[in-house]
Amino acid sequence: MLYIKPNAEKFIEQLIEKDRRIVGEHISRLESGWPPAGDLEKLYDCRYRLHVSRKYTLFIEHNGQDTTVLQIMTIEQAHKWYGRI
């Protein structure tokens, strides 16, 4: 099952249409099965990050059955945020 946190949904809503479509395609891949195609990196335990088009980063939690999109941000913001997750 795929879940998206409200703050991630809010971020998607603020994107321009083209970026919204691209991010949406990457999120759709999460529903198709694990692991998704793309630049996926395990951070720790069940937390991962997935780069989207060298512009955005999705922080994901996957516990075997369920996948949750925790946060979406620009790559620049993500580099500052890595230490806090």
C-alpha positions in Angstrom: 0.0 0.0 0.0 1.3 3.5 -0.8 0.8 6.4 1.5 1.7 10.1 1.0 2.1 12.4 4.0 0.1 15.7 3.8 3.2 17.8 3.7 4.4 15.9 0.6 1.0 16.3 -1.1 1.1 20.1 -0.4 4.6 20.3 -2.0 3.3 18.5 -5.1 0.4 20.9 -5.4 2.7 23.9 -5.5 4.8 22.5 -8.4 4.4 23.6 -12.0 2.5 21.1 -14.1 5.5 19.6 -15.8 7.3 18.9 -12.5 4.1 17.7 -10.9 3.8 15.1 -13.7 7.4 14.0 -13.4 7.2 13.6 -9.6 3.9 11.8 -10.0 5.4 9.3 -12.3 8.1 8.5 -9.8 5.5 8.1 -7.1 3.5 5.8 -9.3 6.6 3.6 -9.7 6.4 3.1 -5.9 3.0 1.4 -6.3 4.3 -0.9 -9.0 6.7 -2.7 -6.7 9.8 -2.5 -4.6 12.4 -1.4 -5.3 11.5 1.4 -7.7 13.6 2.1 -10.7 15.8 5.2 -10.4 18.4 6.7 -8.1 17.4 5.0 -4.8 19.6 5.1 -1.8 19.1 3.5 1.6 19.7 6.0 4.3 19.1 3.8 7.4 16.7 1.1 8.6 13.7 1.4 6.3 14.3 4.9 5.2 15.3 5.7 1.6 15.8 8.7 -0.7 14.9 8.8 -4.4 16.2 11.6 -6.6 13.7 12.8 -9.2 15.1 14.4 -12.4 18.1 15.8 -10.6 15.8 18.4 -9.2 13.8 16.9 -6.3 14.3 14.3 -3.6 11.7 12.0 -2.2 12.2 10.6 1.3 10.5 7.3 1.6 9.9 4.7 4.3 9.4 1.1 3.2 8.6 -1.6 5.7 8.1 -4.6 3.5 4.4 -4.1 2.7 3.7 -0.4 2.9 5.5 2.5 1.4 5.1 6.0 2.7 6.3 9.2 0.9 7.5 11.2 4.0 8.8 14.4 2.4 9.5 15.9 -1.0 11.9 18.8 -1.4 14.4 20.2 -3.8 17.8 18.5 -3.9 19.4 21.7 -2.4 17.0 21.6 0.5 17.6 17.8 1.0 21.3 18.2 1.3 20.7 20.5 4.3 18.0 18.1 5.7 20.0 14.9 5.6 21.4 15.3 9.1 17.9 15.7 10.6 16.2 12.5 9.4 
